[in-house]
Amino acid sequence: MKSVGREEVFGEVVILDHGGGVETLYGHNEKVLVAPGDSIRAGQVVALLGNTGQSSAPHVHFEVRVDGKATDPGAFVPELHNRN
């Protein structure tokens, strides 16, 4: 777990540090279920989707960052790769 907090654009956010410069961001959450310093396991629910920040409807913003730069999540989540 890297951080939990509030940002202007993404509202309530959770940022997970996966090591090797890779982070995932989950934004617009209604409720965060983890705290900084928590160990997170695969499949664990970290937040409930919401409509916080600059959002027009309830949803989750999922972002993969490599060395601080947003990147195509398809390289990390096979289900997102080569979708039509």
Helices and strands as residue ranges (DSSP letters): E 3-7, E 11-19, E 22-32, E 47-49, E 61-66, E 69-71, G 73-75, G 78-80
